Amino acid sequence: MTLEARLRVTRGQFSLNLDLDIAPGEVVALLGPNGAGKSTALRTLAGLLPLTDGHLRLSDDTWDAPPGVFRPAETRPIGVVFQDYLLFAHLTALENVAFGLRARGVPRHTARAQAHDWLARVGLAEHARTKPRALSGGQAQRVALARALATGPDLLLLDEPLAALDASTRLHVRSELGHHLRDYPGHTLMVTHDPLDAMVLADRLVILEDGAVVQQGAPAEVARQPRTDYVASLVGLNLYRGTARDTTVDLTDGGALTVATPATGPVHLAFPPSAVSLHPSAPSGPRNTWPVTVAGVEQHANTIRVRLDGTPAVLADVTAATVAELRIQPGNPLWAAVKATEIHTYPA
């Protein structure tokens, strides 16, 4: 039973036009910059916002089809994990997980037994009587997940499920969440800003910009061939557009780069910032060298990311030793170099 969503929503000047199909057992991550329409899509799926047009159905069960059909949130077979988890502060972990079952008419004793089983599944059986304020961020996330799954939903919605966690907790909880999602037989949509969460947890990425899908595919495919500047930034690549003439590509925004693979016509070029080397003067080795000016310097993971103005502008990842050796600081002139073999070329 594939979830078939043709989401058409108009709100003021903004329009969402999203076609989304999710297969049973599939985890789809919805990404995009602020204002792209991710929250609007989530609200329509949850039954908090009706469609203007289109439809939302699971097999022959229609949830929303204007103008005549709309199932409100409380009647949809969905589970939701919110960014801040929204656990009931006055209830224990057990009572929080049992809440959805009780709301659906499950007898108290049965609901508590099923809730205890779910807490055991997420490794929190010993915290059944603990209230949310005494739980760690990772424990609260697992209680929220257990509460969402306890009712056996057909659709699981995850709204920035790891955003509230600190960095030291996030790695462990991400791994645990991945395990539970692999065991979940229903349909999962995860809204996130974090590319690592999406790459690790999702089977497929859907990228929204200005209310429309600009790219979708398996994580490795999207990471290898970004189609927009936002996607390139998301996966950490330099991205350019241009016109190829054999192994030379004239870039749309000025400049030219030499590539290893001959091509003809409109192309995208992509390469990681780690492929860029910086020099105090023009190097004699690589064919792709050009003058640049340092625009900014910031810590990035275990390296230093340098933003460079030039034709073209480029991002470079270098070591702290390189920063010291070249005295890299805003305004300094340098030369950038990239080997042709480091550049990935694909049709635009």
C-alpha positions as CSV (number, residue, x, y, z in Angstrom):
1,M,0.0,0.0,0.0
2,T,1.9,3.0,-1.3
3,L,1.1,6.3,0.3
4,E,0.2,8.6,-2.6
5,A,0.4,12.3,-1.9
6,R,-0.4,15.0,-4.4
7,L,0.0,18.0,-2.1
8,R,-1.3,21.3,-3.5
9,V,-1.6,24.1,-1.0
10,T,-1.9,27.9,-1.6
11,R,-1.4,30.2,1.4
12,G,-1.1,33.9,0.5
13,Q,1.8,34.3,-1.9
14,F,3.2,30.8,-1.2
15,S,2.3,27.6,-3.1
16,L,3.2,24.1,-2.4
17,N,3.3,21.7,-5.3
18,L,4.7,18.4,-4.0
19,D,4.1,14.9,-5.5
20,L,5.2,12.3,-2.9
21,D,4.9,8.5,-3.0
22,I,6.2,6.5,0.0
23,A,6.3,2.7,-0.2
24,P,5.8,0.4,2.9
25,G,9.0,0.2,4.9
26,E,10.5,3.2,3.1
27,V,12.0,6.2,4.9
28,V,11.9,9.4,2.9
29,A,13.7,12.6,4.1
30,L,12.3,15.9,3.1
31,L,14.9,18.7,3.1
32,G,15.0,22.3,2.0
33,P,15.9,25.8,3.1
34,N,13.7,27.8,5.5
35,G,10.4,28.7,3.7
36,A,10.7,25.9,1.2
37,G,7.4,24.3,2.3
38,K,8.6,21.4,4.5
39,S,6.4,22.3,7.5
40,T,3.4,22.9,5.2
41,A,3.8,19.4,3.7
42,L,4.1,17.9,7.2
43,R,1.0,19.7,8.4
44,T,-1.1,18.5,5.4
45,L,0.0,14.9,6.0
46,A,-0.8,15.1,9.7
47,G,-4.3,16.5,9.0
48,L,-3.6,19.9,10.5
49,L,-3.9,21.7,7.2
50,P,-6.3,20.8,4.4
51,L,-5.2,20.7,0.8
52,T,-6.2,23.4,-1.6
53,D,-6.1,20.8,-4.4
54,G,-4.7,17.4,-5.2
55,H,-5.3,14.3,-3.0
56,L,-3.8,12.2,-0.2
57,R,-4.6,8.5,0.0
58,L,-3.3,5.2,1.2
59,S,-4.5,2.4,-1.0
60,D,-8.2,3.0,-1.4
61,D,-8.4,5.0,1.9
62,T,-8.6,8.7,1.0
63,W,-7.5,11.2,3.7
64,D,-7.8,14.4,1.8
65,A,-9.4,15.2,-1.6
66,P,-10.9,18.7,-1.8
67,P,-13.5,19.8,-1.9
68,G,-15.4,16.9,-0.4
69,V,-13.1,14.7,1.7
70,F,-11.0,15.6,4.7
71,R,-10.1,13.3,7.6
72,P,-8.9,15.4,10.6
73,A,-5.7,14.5,12.5
74,E,-7.4,12.4,15.2
75,T,-8.9,10.0,12.8
76,R,-5.8,9.4,10.7
77,P,-3.6,6.3,11.4
78,I,-0.5,8.4,12.0
79,G,2.3,8.8,14.6
80,V,4.3,11.9,15.1
81,V,7.6,12.6,16.8
82,F,7.9,16.4,17.2
83,Q,11.2,18.3,17.4
84,D,10.7,19.0,21.1
85,Y,9.0,15.7,21.7
86,L,6.0,17.3,23.4
87,L,5.8,14.7,26.2
88,F,3.1,15.3,28.8
89,A,5.1,16.6,31.8
90,H,2.7,15.4,34.4
91,L,2.6,11.8,33.1
92,T,5.2,9.1,33.5
93,A,7.0,7.6,30.5
94,L,4.6,4.7,30.6
95,E,1.5,6.9,30.7
96,N,2.9,9.0,27.9
97,V,3.3,6.0,25.6
98,A,-0.1,4.6,26.7
99,F,-1.9,7.9,26.0
100,G,-2.4,7.3,22.3
101,L,-3.7,3.9,22.9
102,R,-6.2,5.1,25.5
103,A,-7.3,7.9,23.2
104,R,-8.2,5.2,20.6
105,G,-10.3,3.3,23.1
106,V,-7.9,0.6,24.2
107,P,-8.7,-0.5,27.8
108,R,-6.4,0.9,30.5
109,H,-4.8,-2.4,31.5
110,T,-4.1,-3.4,27.9
111,A,-2.8,0.0,27.0
112,R,-0.4,0.0,29.9
113,A,0.8,-3.5,29.0
114,Q,1.4,-2.5,25.4
115,A,3.1,0.7,26.5
116,H,5.5,-1.2,28.8
117,D,6.3,-3.5,25.9
118,W,7.2,-0.5,23.7
119,L,9.4,1.0,26.4
120,A,11.2,-2.3,26.6
121,R,11.7,-2.2,22.8
122,V,13.4,1.2,23.0
123,G,15.5,0.1,26.1
124,L,13.6,2.2,28.7
125,A,11.7,-0.4,30.7
126,E,13.4,0.7,33.9
127,H,12.2,4.3,33.3
128,A,8.5,3.4,33.0
129,R,7.7,5.4,36.2
130,T,10.0,8.3,35.3
131,K,8.5,11.7,34.3
132,P,9.9,13.7,31.3
133,R,11.8,16.2,33.4
134,A,14.0,13.4,34.8
135,L,14.8,12.0,31.4
136,S,17.8,12.8,29.3
137,G,17.3,14.2,25.8
138,G,18.0,10.8,24.2
139,Q,15.6,9.1,26.6
140,A,12.9,11.6,25.9
141,Q,13.3,11.1,22.2
142,R,12.9,7.3,22.6
143,V,9.8,7.8,24.7
144,A,8.3,10.0,22.0
145,L,9.2,7.4,19.3
146,A,7.6,4.7,21.4
147,R,4.4,6.8,21.9
148,A,4.3,7.4,18.1
149,L,4.7,3.7,17.2
150,A,2.6,2.2,19.9
151,T,-0.7,2.8,18.0
152,G,0.6,0.9,15.0
153,P,0.3,3.9,12.6
154,D,0.4,3.5,8.8
155,L,2.4,6.7,8.5
156,L,5.2,7.9,10.9
157,L,6.1,11.6,10.7
158,L,9.4,12.8,12.2
159,D,9.8,16.5,12.6
160,E,13.5,17.2,13.1
161,P,13.7,14.2,15.4
162,L,17.3,14.7,16.6
163,A,17.5,18.5,16.6
164,A,17.0,18.9,20.4
165,L,20.0,16.6,21.2
166,D,23.5,17.7,22.0
167,A,26.3,16.5,19.7
168,S,27.5,13.8,22.1
169,T,24.1,12.2,22.4
170,R,23.1,12.6,18.7
171,L,25.4,9.9,17.3
172,H,24.1,7.2,19.6
173,V,20.5,8.2,19.3
174,R,20.7,8.4,15.5
175,S,22.0,4.8,15.4
176,E,19.2,3.7,17.6
177,L,16.5,5.5,15.6
178,G,17.9,3.9,12.4
179,H,17.4,0.5,14.0
180,H,13.8,1.2,14.9
181,L,13.0,2.7,11.5
182,R,14.4,-0.4,9.8
183,D,12.0,-2.6,11.9
184,Y,8.9,-0.3,11.2
185,P,6.8,-1.7,8.3
186,G,4.8,1.5,7.6
187,H,5.6,4.6,5.7
188,T,8.0,7.2,7.2
189,L,8.5,10.8,6.3
190,M,11.3,12.7,8.1
191,V,11.6,16.5,7.9
192,T,15.1,17.6,8.7
193,H,17.7,20.4,8.1
194,D,20.6,18.0,9.0
195,P,22.1,16.3,5.9
196,L,23.8,13.7,8.1
197,D,20.5,12.6,9.6
198,A,19.0,12.4,6.1
199,M,22.0,10.5,4.6
200,V,22.2,8.0,7.4
201,L,18.5,7.4,8.1
202,A,16.7,7.8,4.8
203,D,16.3,5.5,1.8
204,R,15.4,8.5,-0.4
205,L,15.9,12.2,-0.3
206,V,13.3,14.8,-1.6
207,I,14.6,18.3,-1.8
208,L,12.1,21.2,-1.8
209,E,12.8,24.8,-2.8
210,D,10.2,27.5,-3.1
211,G,7.4,24.9,-2.7
212,A,8.6,22.6,-5.5
213,V,10.8,19.5,-5.8
214,V,14.2,20.4,-7.3
215,Q,15.8,17.0,-6.8
216,Q,15.1,13.6,-5.4
217,G,16.9,10.2,-5.3
218,A,18.9,7.8,-3.2
219,P,21.3,9.7,-0.8
220,A,24.4,8.6,-2.6
221,E,23.0,9.8,-5.9
222,V,22.0,13.2,-4.6
223,A,25.4,13.6,-2.9
224,R,27.2,12.7,-6.1
225,Q,25.1,14.9,-8.5
226,P,23.6,17.9,-6.8
227,R,21.3,20.0,-9.0
228,T,21.1,23.3,-7.1
229,D,23.3,25.5,-5.0
230,Y,21.3,24.5,-1.9
231,V,21.8,20.8,-2.5
232,A,25.5,21.3,-3.2
233,S,25.9,23.3,0.1
234,L,23.9,20.5,1.8
235,V,26.2,17.8,0.7
236,G,29.4,19.9,1.0
237,L,30.4,20.3,-2.7
238,N,31.4,23.1,-5.0
239,L,28.9,23.2,-7.8
240,Y,29.0,25.1,-11.1
241,R,27.0,25.2,-14.3
242,G,28.6,25.6,-17.7
243,T,28.9,24.6,-21.4
244,A,31.3,21.8,-22.2
245,R,33.5,21.8,-25.3
246,D,35.5,18.5,-25.1
247,T,37.5,18.8,-21.8
248,T,36.9,22.5,-21.4
249,V,33.8,23.9,-19.6
250,D,33.0,27.6,-19.9
251,L,31.2,28.4,-16.6
252,T,27.9,30.3,-16.7
253,D,29.1,32.8,-14.1
254,G,32.5,33.4,-15.6
255,G,35.8,31.5,-15.9
256,A,36.5,28.1,-17.3
257,L,37.7,24.7,-15.9
258,T,39.4,21.7,-17.5
259,V,37.8,18.3,-16.8
260,A,39.1,14.8,-17.4
261,T,36.1,13.4,-19.2
262,P,35.1,15.0,-22.5
263,A,31.6,16.3,-22.8
264,T,29.4,18.5,-25.0
265,G,26.7,21.0,-24.1
266,P,25.2,22.1,-20.7
267,V,26.8,20.3,-17.7
268,H,27.1,20.5,-14.0
269,L,30.6,20.4,-12.4
270,A,31.1,19.3,-8.8
271,F,34.0,18.7,-6.5
272,P,34.6,18.7,-2.8
273,P,36.3,21.6,-1.0
274,S,39.0,19.1,0.1
275,A,40.0,18.9,-3.6
276,V,41.0,22.6,-3.7
277,S,44.7,23.4,-2.8
278,L,45.8,27.0,-2.0
279,H,49.1,28.6,-2.9
280,P,50.8,31.9,-2.3
281,S,51.6,32.3,-6.1
282,A,50.5,30.6,-9.3
283,P,51.4,26.8,-9.1
284,S,52.9,25.1,-12.2
285,G,51.3,21.7,-11.8
286,P,47.5,21.5,-12.1
287,R,45.8,22.8,-15.3
288,N,43.0,24.5,-13.2
289,T,44.6,27.4,-11.4
290,W,43.1,30.9,-10.8
291,P,43.6,33.9,-8.5
292,V,41.3,34.2,-5.5
293,T,40.8,36.5,-2.5
294,V,40.0,35.2,1.0
295,A,36.4,36.1,1.8
296,G,36.0,34.2,5.1
297,V,37.5,31.6,7.3
298,E,35.6,29.2,9.7
299,Q,36.0,26.0,11.6
300,H,34.4,23.1,9.7
301,A,34.4,19.7,11.4
302,N,38.1,18.8,11.8
303,T,39.4,21.3,9.1
304,I,39.2,25.0,8.3
305,R,36.8,26.0,5.5
306,V,37.9,29.0,3.5
307,R,35.5,31.0,1.3
308,L,37.3,32.4,-1.7
309,D,36.1,35.1,-4.1
310,G,37.3,34.7,-7.7
311,T,36.3,33.5,-11.1
312,P,34.9,31.2,-10.1
313,A,34.3,31.6,-6.3
314,V,35.2,28.4,-4.4
315,L,35.2,26.7,-1.0
316,A,38.4,25.1,0.2
317,D,39.0,22.9,3.2
318,V,42.5,23.2,4.6
319,T,44.4,22.3,7.8
320,A,45.2,24.7,10.6
321,A,48.8,24.4,9.6
322,T,48.0,25.6,6.1
323,V,46.1,28.6,7.5
324,A,49.2,29.5,9.6
325,E,51.7,28.9,6.8
326,L,49.8,30.9,4.2
327,R,48.6,33.5,6.8
328,I,45.1,33.0,5.5
329,Q,42.8,35.9,6.6
330,P,40.0,37.9,4.9
331,G,41.3,40.1,2.1
332,N,44.5,38.1,1.4
333,P,45.2,37.2,-2.3
334,L,46.0,33.5,-3.0
335,W,45.9,31.1,-5.9
336,A,43.4,28.1,-6.0
337,A,44.1,24.9,-7.8
338,V,42.0,21.8,-8.6
339,K,43.1,18.7,-10.6
340,A,40.9,17.9,-13.6
341,T,40.5,14.3,-12.3
342,E,38.9,15.7,-9.1
343,I,36.0,17.3,-11.0
344,H,32.8,15.2,-11.5
345,T,30.9,16.2,-14.7
346,Y,27.3,15.3,-15.4
347,P,24.5,16.6,-17.7
348,A,22.7,19.7,-16.6
